[in-house]
Amino acid sequence: MYIGIAAPVLLLVARLLQGFSAGGETGGAAAFLVEHAPSDRRARYAAWLQESMGVCSLIAAVAGVTITTVLPEPAVNDWAWRLPFMLGLLITPWISDPGRCRAESAR
């Protein structure tokens, strides 16, 4: 059973929501890291945020290249394109309760 044109539309909407939420969190995450960093390491902590986003992009690229290189094109078109999304679900336990380990800064 196929859902037709709704599939790419739903994927587009999901990616837009993902982008808006990630963009909205970046400023707050940078402020959080800087507030909790030791005075002499604030720049390093803030830079860590940017570095981690770059590493995530690299991991995503490697996953895409690996899937399209290792698996035949019909498999990628049929089912394997879902694998990166399934791998992304592995971080769910860490993001499901974002406030569980955050303490309010003293500054």
C-alpha positions as CSV (number, residue, x, y, z in Angstrom):
1,M,0.0,0.0,0.0
2,Y,1.3,3.4,-0.9
3,I,0.3,6.8,0.2
4,G,1.2,8.6,-3.0
5,I,2.1,12.3,-2.9
6,A,1.5,12.5,0.8
7,A,4.8,10.7,1.5
8,P,7.2,13.3,0.1
9,V,4.9,16.1,1.6
10,L,5.1,14.5,5.0
11,L,8.8,14.1,4.7
12,L,9.2,17.7,3.8
13,V,7.1,18.9,6.7
14,A,9.0,16.7,9.1
15,R,12.3,18.0,7.9
16,L,11.1,21.6,8.1
17,L,9.9,21.0,11.7
18,Q,13.3,19.4,12.5
19,G,15.2,22.4,11.0
20,F,13.1,25.0,12.9
21,S,13.5,23.1,16.2
22,A,17.2,22.7,15.7
23,G,17.6,26.3,14.8
24,G,15.6,27.4,17.8
25,E,17.7,25.3,20.2
26,T,21.1,26.4,19.0
27,G,21.1,29.8,20.7
28,G,19.8,28.4,23.9
29,A,22.3,25.6,23.8
30,A,25.2,28.0,23.3
31,A,24.1,30.2,26.2
32,F,23.7,27.1,28.4
33,L,27.2,25.9,27.6
34,V,28.8,29.3,28.1
35,E,26.9,29.8,31.4
36,H,28.1,26.5,32.8
37,A,31.6,26.7,31.5
38,P,34.6,27.6,33.7
39,S,35.5,31.3,33.2
40,D,38.7,30.4,31.4
41,R,37.1,27.9,29.0
42,R,33.9,29.6,27.8
43,A,35.0,29.9,24.2
44,R,36.1,26.2,24.1
45,Y,32.7,25.1,25.4
46,A,30.8,27.3,22.9
47,A,33.0,26.0,20.1
48,W,32.2,22.4,21.1
49,L,28.6,23.1,20.0
50,Q,29.6,24.1,16.5
51,E,32.1,21.2,16.3
52,S,29.4,18.7,17.3
53,M,27.1,19.9,14.6
54,G,29.9,19.4,12.0
55,V,30.5,15.9,13.3
56,C,26.8,15.1,13.0
57,S,26.8,16.3,9.4
58,L,29.8,14.1,8.7
59,I,28.2,11.1,10.3
60,A,25.0,11.7,8.2
61,A,27.1,12.0,5.0
62,V,29.0,8.8,5.8
63,A,25.7,6.9,6.5
64,G,24.3,8.1,3.2
65,V,27.4,7.2,1.2
66,T,27.6,3.8,2.9
67,I,24.0,2.9,2.3
68,T,24.1,3.9,-1.4
69,T,27.5,2.2,-2.0
70,V,26.9,-1.1,-0.1
71,L,23.3,-1.8,-1.1
72,P,21.9,-2.1,-4.7
73,E,19.8,0.8,-6.0
74,P,16.5,-1.2,-5.9
75,A,17.0,-1.9,-2.2
76,V,17.8,1.7,-1.5
77,N,14.8,2.9,-3.3
78,D,12.6,0.2,-1.7
79,W,13.5,0.1,1.9
80,A,17.1,1.1,2.7
81,W,16.5,4.9,2.6
82,R,14.7,4.4,5.9
83,L,17.9,3.2,7.7
84,P,19.4,6.6,8.5
85,F,16.0,7.6,10.1
86,M,16.0,4.4,12.2
87,L,19.6,5.1,13.3
88,G,18.4,8.6,14.3
89,L,15.9,7.0,16.7
90,L,18.8,5.6,18.8
91,I,19.2,9.0,20.4
92,T,15.6,9.1,21.6
93,P,16.4,8.2,25.2
94,W,18.7,11.1,25.5
95,I,16.4,13.7,24.0
96,S,13.1,12.5,25.4
97,D,13.6,14.4,28.7
98,P,16.0,17.3,27.9
99,G,15.7,18.8,31.4
100,R,16.6,15.8,33.4
101,C,20.2,16.8,33.9
102,R,20.1,20.5,33.5
103,A,20.7,22.7,36.6
104,E,20.0,26.4,36.6
105,S,23.2,28.4,36.3
106,A,24.3,30.4,39.3
107,R,25.2,33.4,37.0
